[in-house]
Amino acid sequence: MPYVTAQLHTTNIPLPGIPGRNEVASTVTAVRGALPSRDQLLFYGGLTAAAALSVIEWPVAAAIGIGAAVVQRNAHQGDESD
């Protein structure tokens, strides 16, 4: 009976290092800066609830949400340029 030999090839995959305290803190700060404020979350949550409960149609809710985001962004950019 003939013997079959098999070759086993392995690959070494380097794993990324575990981030340190400074990297985690800077990431948390960046994420917090990107999150909307509590008032904005309440506004968008209410808008979503109104659309989900068919109080307003979803295209209207989307238009209101996008319009509010554009106004907010423009107001924020205007504050930075002053």
C-alpha distances in whole Angstrom, upper triangle without the diagonal:
4,7,10,13,16,20,22,26,29,32,35,38,42,44,47,50,52,55,58,61,63,61,60,64,65,62,64,67,66,65,68,70,68,69,72,75,75,78,76,73,76,77,74,73,76,75,72,73,76,74,71,74,75,79,78,76,72,73,77,75,73,76,78,75,74,78,78,75,77,80,79,77,80,82,80,80,83,84,82,84,87
4,7,10,13,16,19,23,26,29,33,35,39,41,45,47,49,53,56,59,61,58,58,62,62,60,62,65,64,63,66,68,66,67,70,73,74,76,74,71,74,75,72,71,74,74,70,72,74,72,70,73,74,77,76,74,71,72,75,73,71,74,76,73,72,76,76,73,74,78,76,74,77,80,77,77,81,81,79,81,84
4,6,10,13,16,19,23,26,29,32,35,38,41,44,46,49,52,55,57,55,55,59,59,57,59,62,61,60,63,65,63,64,67,70,71,73,71,69,71,73,69,68,72,71,68,69,72,70,68,71,72,75,74,72,69,70,73,71,69,72,73,70,70,73,73,70,72,75,74,72,75,77,74,74,78,78,76,78,81
4,7,10,13,16,19,23,26,29,32,34,38,40,43,46,49,52,54,51,52,55,56,53,55,59,57,56,60,61,60,60,64,66,67,70,68,65,68,69,66,65,68,68,64,66,69,66,64,67,69,72,71,69,65,66,69,68,65,68,70,67,66,70,70,67,68,72,70,68,71,73,71,70,74,75,72,74,78
4,7,10,13,16,20,23,26,29,31,35,37,40,43,46,49,51,49,49,53,53,51,53,56,55,54,57,59,57,58,62,64,65,68,66,63,66,68,64,64,67,67,63,65,68,66,63,67,68,71,70,68,64,65,68,66,64,67,68,65,64,68,68,65,67,70,68,66,69,71,69,68,72,72,70,72,75
4,6,10,13,16,20,22,26,28,32,34,36,40,43,46,48,45,45,49,49,47,49,52,51,50,54,55,54,55,58,61,62,65,62,60,63,64,61,60,63,63,60,61,64,62,60,63,65,67,67,64,61,62,65,63,60,63,65,62,61,64,65,61,63,66,64,62,65,67,65,65,68,68,66,68,71
4,6,10,13,16,19,23,25,29,31,34,37,40,43,45,42,43,47,47,45,47,50,49,48,51,53,51,53,56,59,60,63,60,58,61,62,59,59,62,62,59,60,63,61,59,63,64,67,66,63,60,61,64,62,59,62,63,60,59,63,63,59,61,64,62,60,63,65,62,62,66,66,63,65,69
4,7,10,13,16,19,22,25,28,30,34,36,40,41,39,39,43,43,41,43,46,45,44,48,50,48,49,52,55,56,59,57,55,58,59,56,55,59,59,55,57,60,58,56,60,61,64,63,61,57,58,61,59,56,59,60,57,56,60,60,56,58,61,59,57,60,62,59,59,63,63,60,63,66
4,7,10,13,16,19,22,25,28,31,34,37,39,36,37,40,40,38,41,44,42,42,45,47,45,47,50,53,54,57,55,53,56,57,54,54,57,57,54,56,59,56,55,58,60,62,61,59,55,56,59,57,54,57,58,55,54,57,57,54,55,58,56,54,57,59,56,56,60,60,57,59,63
4,7,10,13,15,19,21,24,27,30,34,35,32,33,37,37,35,37,40,39,39,42,44,42,43,47,50,51,54,52,50,53,54,51,51,54,54,51,53,56,54,52,56,57,60,59,57,53,54,57,54,52,54,56,52,51,55,55,51,53,56,54,51,55,56,53,53,57,57,54,56,60
4,6,10,12,16,18,21,24,27,31,32,29,30,34,34,32,34,37,36,35,39,40,39,40,44,47,48,51,49,47,50,51,48,48,52,51,49,51,54,52,50,54,55,58,57,55,51,51,54,52,49,52,53,49,48,52,52,48,49,53,50,48,51,53,50,50,53,53,51,53,56
4,6,9,13,15,18,21,24,28,29,26,27,31,31,29,32,34,33,33,37,38,37,39,42,45,46,49,47,45,49,50,47,47,51,51,48,50,53,51,50,53,55,57,56,54,51,51,54,51,48,51,52,48,47,51,50,47,48,51,49,47,50,51,48,48,52,51,49,51,54
4,6,10,12,15,18,21,25,26,23,24,28,27,26,28,31,30,30,33,34,33,35,38,41,43,46,44,42,45,46,43,43,47,47,44,46,50,48,46,50,52,54,52,51,47,48,50,47,45,47,48,45,44,47,47,43,44,47,45,43,46,48,44,44,48,48,45,47,50
4,7,9,12,15,18,22,22,20,21,25,24,23,26,28,27,27,31,32,31,33,37,39,41,44,42,40,44,45,42,43,46,46,44,46,49,48,46,50,52,53,52,51,47,48,50,47,44,47,48,44,43,46,45,42,43,46,44,41,44,46,42,42,46,45,43,45,48
4,6,9,12,15,19,20,17,18,21,22,20,22,25,24,24,28,29,29,30,34,36,38,41,39,37,40,42,39,39,43,43,41,43,46,45,43,47,49,50,49,48,44,45,47,44,42,44,45,41,40,44,43,39,41,43,41,39,42,43,40,40,44,43,41,43,46
4,7,9,12,15,16,13,14,18,18,16,19,22,21,21,24,26,25,27,31,33,35,38,36,34,38,39,37,37,41,41,39,41,44,43,42,45,47,49,48,46,43,43,45,42,40,42,43,39,38,41,40,36,38,40,38,36,39,40,37,37,40,39,37,39,42
4,6,9,13,14,11,13,16,16,16,18,21,20,21,24,25,25,27,31,33,34,38,36,35,38,40,38,38,41,42,40,42,45,44,43,47,48,50,49,48,44,45,47,44,41,43,44,40,39,42,41,37,39,41,38,36,39,40,37,37,40,39,37,39,42
4,6,10,12,10,10,13,15,14,15,18,19,19,21,23,24,25,29,30,32,35,34,32,35,37,35,35,39,40,38,40,43,42,41,44,47,48,47,46,43,44,45,42,40,42,42,38,38,41,39,36,38,40,37,35,38,39,35,36,39,38,36,38,41
4,7,8,6,7,10,11,10,12,15,15,16,18,20,21,22,26,28,29,32,31,30,33,35,33,34,37,38,36,38,41,41,40,43,45,46,45,45,41,42,43,40,38,40,40,36,36,38,37,33,35,37,34,32,35,35,32,32,36,34,32,35,37
4,6,5,6,9,10,11,12,14,16,17,19,20,22,23,27,28,29,33,32,31,34,36,35,35,38,39,38,40,43,43,42,45,47,48,47,47,43,44,45,42,40,42,41,38,37,40,38,34,36,38,34,33,36,36,32,33,36,34,32,35,37
4,6,5,6,9,10,11,12,14,15,16,18,20,21,25,25,27,30,30,29,32,34,33,33,37,38,37,38,41,42,41,44,46,46,46,46,43,44,44,41,39,41,40,36,36,38,36,33,35,36,33,31,34,34,30,31,34,32,30,33,35
4,5,5,6,9,10,11,12,14,15,17,19,20,24,24,26,30,29,28,32,33,32,33,36,37,36,38,41,41,41,44,46,46,45,45,42,43,43,40,38,40,39,35,35,37,35,31,33,34,31,29,32,32,28,29,31,29,27,30,32
4,5,5,6,9,10,11,12,14,15,17,19,22,24,26,29,28,27,30,32,31,31,35,35,34,37,39,39,39,42,44,44,43,43,40,40,41,38,36,37,37,33,33,35,33,30,31,33,29,28,30,31,27,27,31,29,27,29,32
4,6,5,6,9,10,11,12,14,15,17,20,21,23,26,26,24,28,30,28,29,32,33,32,34,37,37,36,39,41,42,41,41,38,38,39,36,34,36,35,31,31,34,31,28,30,32,28,27,30,30,27,28,31,29,27,30,32
4,5,5,6,9,10,11,12,14,16,19,20,21,25,24,23,27,29,28,28,31,32,32,34,37,37,36,39,41,41,41,41,38,39,39,36,34,36,34,31,31,33,30,27,29,30,27,26,29,28,25,26,29,26,25,28,30
4,5,5,6,9,10,11,13,15,18,19,21,24,23,23,26,28,27,28,31,32,31,33,36,36,36,39,41,41,40,40,37,37,37,34,32,34,33,29,29,31,29,25,27,28,25,23,26,26,22,23,26,24,22,25,27
4,5,5,6,9,10,11,12,16,18,20,23,22,21,25,26,25,25,29,29,28,31,33,33,33,36,38,38,37,37,34,34,35,32,30,31,31,27,27,29,27,24,25,27,24,22,25,25,22,23,26,24,22,26,28
4,5,5,6,9,10,11,14,15,17,20,20,19,22,24,23,23,27,27,27,29,31,32,31,34,36,36,36,36,33,34,34,30,29,31,30,26,26,28,26,23,25,26,23,22,25,25,21,23,26,24,23,26,28
4,6,5,6,9,10,13,14,16,19,19,18,22,23,23,23,27,27,27,29,32,32,32,35,37,37,36,36,33,34,34,30,29,30,29,25,25,27,24,21,23,24,21,20,23,22,18,20,23,21,19,23,24
4,5,5,6,9,12,14,17,19,18,18,21,22,21,23,26,26,26,28,31,31,31,34,35,35,34,34,31,31,31,28,27,28,27,23,23,25,22,19,21,22,19,17,20,20,17,18,21,19,18,21,23
4,5,5,6,10,12,15,17,16,15,19,20,19,19,23,23,23,25,28,27,28,31,32,32,31,31,28,29,29,26,24,26,25,21,21,23,21,18,20,21,18,17,20,21,17,19,22,21,20,23,25
4,5,5,8,9,12,15,14,13,17,18,17,18,21,22,22,24,27,27,27,30,32,32,31,31,28,29,29,25,24,26,24,21,21,23,20,17,20,21,17,16,20,19,16,18,21,19,19,22,24
4,6,8,9,12,15,13,14,17,18,18,19,22,22,23,25,27,28,28,31,32,32,31,31,28,28,28,25,24,25,23,20,20,21,18,15,17,18,14,13,17,16,13,15,17,16,15,18,20
4,7,9,12,14,12,12,16,17,15,17,20,20,20,23,25,25,26,28,30,29,28,28,25,25,25,22,20,22,20,17,17,18,16,13,15,16,13,12,15,16,13,14,18,17,16,19,21
4,7,9,11,9,9,13,14,12,14,17,17,17,20,22,22,23,25,27,27,26,26,23,24,24,20,19,20,19,15,16,18,15,13,15,16,13,13,17,16,14,16,19,18,18,21,23
4,7,8,6,6,10,10,10,12,14,15,15,17,19,20,21,23,25,24,23,24,21,22,21,18,17,18,16,13,14,15,12,10,13,14,10,11,15,14,12,15,18,17,17,21,22
4,5,5,6,9,10,11,12,14,15,16,18,20,21,22,24,26,24,24,25,23,24,23,19,19,20,17,15,16,17,13,12,15,15,11,13,16,14,13,16,18,16,18,21,22
4,5,5,6,9,10,10,12,14,15,16,18,20,21,22,24,23,23,24,23,24,23,19,20,21,18,15,18,18,15,14,18,17,14,16,19,17,16,20,21,20,21,25,25
4,5,5,6,9,10,11,12,14,15,16,18,20,21,22,21,20,22,21,22,20,17,18,19,16,13,16,16,12,13,16,15,12,15,17,16,15,19,20,19,21,24,24
4,5,5,6,8,10,10,12,14,15,16,18,20,21,20,19,20,18,19,18,14,15,16,13,10,12,13,9,9,13,12,10,12,15,14,14,17,18,18,20,23,23
4,5,5,6,8,10,10,12,14,15,16,18,20,19,18,20,18,19,18,14,15,17,14,11,14,15,12,12,15,16,13,15,18,17,17,20,22,21,23,26,27
4,6,5,6,8,10,10,12,14,15,16,18,17,17,19,17,19,18,14,15,17,14,12,15,16,13,14,17,17,15,17,20,19,19,22,24,23,25,28,28
4,5,5,6,9,10,11,12,14,15,16,15,14,16,15,16,14,11,13,14,10,9,12,13,10,11,14,14,12,15,18,17,17,21,22,22,24,26,27
4,5,5,6,8,10,11,12,14,15,14,13,15,13,14,13,9,10,12,9,7,10,12,9,10,14,14,13,15,18,18,18,21,22,22,24,27,28
4,5,5,6,9,10,10,12,14,13,13,15,13,16,15,11,12,15,12,10,14,15,13,14,17,18,16,19,21,21,21,24,26,26,27,30,31
4,5,5,6,9,10,10,12,11,11,13,12,15,13,10,12,14,12,11,14,15,13,15,18,18,17,20,22,22,22,25,27,27,29,31,32
4,5,5,6,9,10,11,9,9,10,9,11,10,6,9,11,8,8,11,12,11,13,16,16,16,18,21,21,21,24,26,26,28,30,31
4,5,5,6,9,10,10,9,10,8,11,11,7,9,12,11,9,12,14,13,14,17,18,18,20,23,23,23,26,28,28,30,32,34
4,5,5,6,8,8,9,11,10,13,13,10,12,15,13,12,16,18,16,18,21,21,21,23,26,26,26,29,31,31,33,35,36
4,6,5,6,5,6,8,9,12,10,8,11,13,12,12,15,16,16,18,20,21,21,23,25,26,27,29,30,31,33,35,36
4,5,5,6,5,6,5,9,8,6,9,12,11,11,14,16,16,17,20,21,21,23,25,26,27,29,31,32,33,35,37
4,5,8,8,8,8,12,12,10,12,15,14,14,17,19,19,20,23,24,24,26,28,29,29,32,33,34,36,38,39
4,5,8,9,10,14,13,12,14,17,16,16,19,21,21,22,25,26,26,28,30,31,31,34,35,36,38,40,41
4,5,6,8,11,11,10,13,15,15,16,19,20,20,22,24,25,26,28,30,30,32,34,35,36,38,40,41
4,7,9,12,10,10,13,15,14,15,18,19,19,21,23,23,24,27,28,29,30,33,34,34,37,39,40
4,6,8,7,7,10,11,11,12,15,16,16,18,20,21,22,24,26,26,28,30,31,32,35,36,37
4,6,5,6,9,10,11,12,14,16,17,18,20,21,23,24,26,27,29,30,32,33,35,37,38
4,5,5,6,9,10,10,12,14,15,16,18,20,21,22,24,25,27,28,30,31,33,35,36
4,5,5,6,9,10,10,12,14,15,16,18,20,21,22,24,25,27,28,30,32,33,35
4,5,5,6,9,10,10,12,14,15,16,18,20,21,22,24,26,27,29,30,32,33
4,5,5,6,9,10,10,12,14,15,16,18,20,21,22,24,26,27,29,30,32
4,5,5,6,8,10,10,12,14,15,16,18,20,21,22,24,26,27,29,31
4,5,5,6,8,10,10,12,14,15,16,18,20,21,22,24,26,27,29
4,6,5,6,9,10,10,12,14,15,16,18,20,21,22,24,26,27
4,5,5,6,9,10,10,12,14,15,16,18,20,21,23,25,26
4,5,5,6,9,10,10,12,14,15,16,18,20,21,23,25
4,5,5,6,9,10,11,12,14,15,16,18,20,21,23
4,5,5,6,9,10,10,12,14,15,16,19,20,21
4,5,5,6,9,10,10,12,14,15,17,19,20
4,5,5,6,8,10,11,12,14,15,17,19
4,5,5,6,8,10,10,12,14,15,17
4,6,5,6,9,10,11,13,15,16
4,5,5,6,8,10,11,13,15
4,5,5,6,9,10,11,13
4,6,5,6,9,10,11
4,5,5,7,9,10
4,5,5,6,9
4,5,5,7
4,6,6
4,6
4
